Amino acid sequence: PVCGLKTINFNKLPHRHKNILSPISPTFGKFEFPLRLEYIHQGKSRIYIDSTDTDNIFAVTLTPTYHLTKNAYIRAEGSYIHAKDGFSNNSGDIKDNRYYLSSEVGLVFK
């Protein structure tokens, strides 16, 4: 272990992560629109979602990106995730779906 962290051998965990569709990323000038479709079979590992009732997870993610310069960008990311009984709301009600929205500004150092 380094700094108190233990090494995990992901090949021995009972989950599989697979892109259903290879990530595509159409580009129009300074705009880029990466899209991912993913399937995750976590079994009972709870590595992605902390629920033993959730075996299969499906996700769709779109990440529109604007390249300000060669080394700077701004992006938004929106995801829809479906995982049977995988989420709960503030009231504790169990839900199958969750939406995520985030933004990011970044610099690329080469």
N, C-alpha and C positions, 0 to 999 in steps of 0.2 A: 504493500500500500504506500502511496505517495501522499503526503499531507493528510493522512487519516482517511483517504478515499480508497475503496477496494476496487480492484479490476473486475469487470464483468465480461465473461465470455458470451457474447450475444449469440454465437452459434449453438449454445446449449440451452437457450431459453425456449420455452414452448410457445413462441409467437412467430408469425410470418408477416412481413410488410412487403407489399408489392404495388408498383404503379400499374394501374389498369391500363393506362394509356401513357406512353412515353411523354414526359413533359413537353408541351409545345410552347413556342414563344414567338408569335408573329411580331415583326418590327415594322414601324412606319415612321421613318425619320428618327426623331429623338424619343419616340414613344415605343414601348415594348409591353406586350400583354401575355406574360407567362400563365399557363393553365396546367393544373395537375389534377388527375383523377386517381385516387388511391384506395386500396383495400388493405385492411390490416386484420389478421386473425391473431388475436392475443391469447386465445384459449383462456385458461384460468390464471395467467401470469400477472394481470393487472399492471403491466408495464406502461400502457398508454392511458387507460382509464381505470380508476380505482373502483371497479365493480366486478364482482365474481359472476354476475348475471350477463355481462357483456362479453361475447366471444368474437363477434365480427363488427368491424368499424368501416364505414365508407365515408370518404371525404372528397369534396370538390373545392379547389382553391384557385382564385384568380388574383394575380398580383400586377396591376397596371403600374408601370414604371416610366418616369420621365427623366431622361439623362440631361441634367443641367449643363454639364461639361463632360469632357472625357473621363474625369475622375470624381464626379459628384452626381448624385441622383436623389430623387424623391419618389417614394412609392406608397401605395396603399395596398392592403391585402384584405380580401374577404374570403371567408371559408364557411362552408356548410358541412356539418359532420352529423352522420346518422349512426347511432350506437344504441341498440335496444336496451332500455333501462339503464343507460350510461350516465345520465346527468340528473341533477336535482336543482330546482329553483330555490329562491330565498325562503319559500314556505315549506321546503322539504318534499314537494311533489316530484315524483320521478318522471323524467322526460326522456324521449328517444332522440331528440334533435338539439343541436346547439349551433348558433351563428357567432362568428368572430369577425371583428373589423379592427384593423390596426393601421398605423402609418409609420413611416420611417424616412429619415434623411440620412444619407451615408456618403462617405468618402472612400475611394478605392486607392490603396497605396500599392504601387508596383515596384 
